[in-house]
Amino acid sequence: FRDVVKGWLGKLMLGLLTLPVIFLGIESYFSGGSEVIVAEVDGHEISRPTLDKAVESQKQQLLARSGPDATLTDTQQKQLRERVLNSLVQRQLLLNSAKAAGYQVSDATIQTLIQSTPTFQEAGKFSPARYAQVLSQIGETPATFPDRAREEILTSQRVSGMLMSAFVTPA
């Protein structure tokens, strides 16, 4: 390859091969590397990486329960992807409903929850190192986890509120 590139023909071929790469790089730079949106719920977008991460998490949980030799067929993976997408949409609808109904979770509540979670403790006390380690294992960061925890609490409060207020008529 080096012998061919030394000649004028080799340099011309190398230049022609690099042009598409350069244009592709420039195009992705100006397009901003936009994410593919798989769903939109009341103005909130669900991106493909978010869906992929949730699908992979669910897949790992299924395979862990099924045994070491378990696999998913293409049909099962497609069904799993659809179920996870529906779940993400429903979760976003619940979150929007909770916010619209005025549900709130304070920062103090989130901090108390984090510090009292046994998984984040060593010798009965909260450990920042253990916290960061556990979060990295589940694909979270200390910066994103409190918001995720807040959303989970809001959605569970909304569901509980609906279940507790349900009634049945005599008929």
C-alpha positions in Angstrom: 0.0 0.0 0.0 2.8 2.4 0.8 4.5 1.7 -2.5 1.3 2.6 -4.4 0.6 5.7 -2.3 4.1 7.1 -3.2 3.2 7.5 -6.8 1.0 10.2 -8.3 -1.8 7.7 -9.0 -1.7 6.4 -5.4 -2.0 10.0 -4.0 -4.9 10.7 -6.4 -6.7 7.5 -5.3 -6.1 8.3 -1.6 -7.5 11.8 -2.1 -10.6 10.4 -3.9 -11.1 8.0 -1.0 -10.9 10.6 1.6 -13.3 13.0 0.0 -16.5 11.1 1.0 -15.2 10.7 4.5 -14.5 14.4 4.8 -18.0 15.3 3.5 -19.7 12.7 5.7 -17.8 14.2 8.7 -18.8 17.8 7.8 -22.4 16.8 7.2 -22.7 15.1 10.7 -21.0 18.2 12.3 -23.5 20.6 10.8 -26.5 18.3 11.4 -25.6 18.1 15.0 -25.7 14.3 15.1 -29.4 14.5 15.8 -31.0 11.5 17.6 -33.7 9.5 16.0 -37.0 10.0 17.8 -39.1 6.9 18.2 -42.1 8.4 20.0 -43.4 11.8 21.2 -45.7 12.1 24.2 -47.2 15.5 24.9 -44.1 17.3 23.5 -41.6 15.0 25.3 -39.5 13.0 22.9 -38.3 9.4 23.4 -35.1 8.8 21.6 -33.8 5.6 20.1 -30.8 5.5 22.6 -33.3 5.7 25.5 -35.4 2.9 24.0 -32.3 0.8 23.2 -31.1 1.2 26.8 -34.4 0.2 28.3 -34.8 -2.7 25.9 -31.3 -4.0 26.8 -32.0 -3.7 30.5 -35.3 -5.6 30.2 -33.6 -8.2 28.0 -30.8 -8.8 30.5 -33.4 -9.2 33.3 -35.4 -11.7 31.2 -32.3 -13.7 30.3 -31.1 -13.7 33.9 -34.4 -15.2 35.1 -34.5 -17.7 32.3 -31.1 -19.3 32.9 -27.6 -19.1 31.4 -28.4 -20.7 28.1 -31.5 -18.7 27.4 -31.9 -16.7 24.2 -34.6 -14.6 22.6 -35.8 -15.1 19.0 -36.2 -12.3 16.6 -40.0 -12.3 17.2 -39.5 -12.2 21.0 -37.0 -9.3 20.7 -39.5 -7.4 18.5 -42.3 -8.0 21.0 -40.0 -7.0 23.8 -39.1 -3.7 22.0 -42.8 -2.9 21.5 -43.7 -3.6 25.1 -40.8 -1.5 26.4 -41.8 1.4 24.1 -45.4 1.2 25.3 -44.1 1.1 28.9 -42.0 4.3 28.2 -45.0 6.0 26.7 -47.2 5.1 29.6 -44.6 6.2 32.1 -44.3 9.6 30.4 -48.1 9.9 30.4 -48.2 9.2 34.2 -45.3 11.6 34.8 -47.1 14.4 32.9 -50.3 13.6 34.7 -48.6 13.8 38.1 -47.0 17.1 37.3 -50.3 18.5 36.0 -52.0 17.4 39.2 -49.5 19.3 41.2 -47.5 16.3 42.6 -44.0 17.3 43.8 -41.0 15.6 45.4 -38.6 17.8 47.3 -34.8 17.6 47.0 -34.7 16.7 50.7 -36.9 13.7 50.1 -34.6 12.5 47.3 -31.5 13.0 49.4 -33.1 11.1 52.3 -34.1 8.3 50.0 -30.6 8.0 48.5 -28.8 8.1 51.9 -31.2 5.5 53.5 -31.0 3.0 50.6 -29.1 0.0 51.9 -27.5 -0.7 48.5 -25.6 2.7 48.8 -24.4 2.0 52.3 -21.3 0.4 53.8 -21.3 -0.6 57.4 -24.7 1.0 57.9 -23.6 4.4 56.6 -24.0 6.1 53.2 -20.9 5.7 51.1 -20.4 8.1 48.1 -18.0 5.6 46.6 -20.5 2.8 46.8 -23.2 5.1 45.5 -21.1 5.9 42.4 -20.2 2.3 41.9 -23.7 1.0 42.0 -25.0 3.7 39.7 -22.3 3.0 37.2 -23.3 -0.7 37.2 -26.9 0.2 36.3 -25.9 2.8 33.7 -26.7 5.9 35.8 -24.6 8.7 37.1 -24.8 10.7 40.4 -26.0 13.6 38.2 -28.9 11.8 36.5 -30.0 9.5 39.2 -31.8 12.0 41.5 -34.0 13.1 38.6 -34.8 9.5 37.7 -35.6 8.8 41.3 -37.9 11.9 41.4 -39.7 10.7 38.3 -40.2 7.2 39.7 -41.6 8.6 42.9 -44.0 11.0 41.1 -45.3 8.2 38.8 -45.8 5.8 41.7 -47.6 8.6 43.7 -49.9 9.2 40.8 -50.7 5.5 40.4 -51.3 5.2 44.1 -53.5 8.2 44.1 -55.6 6.8 41.3 -55.9 3.4 43.0 -56.8 4.8 46.4 -59.5 7.0 44.9 -61.1 4.3 42.8 -64.6 3.4 43.7 -67.2 0.8 42.6 -70.9 1.5 42.2 -73.4 -1.0 43.7 -74.4 -2.0 40.2 
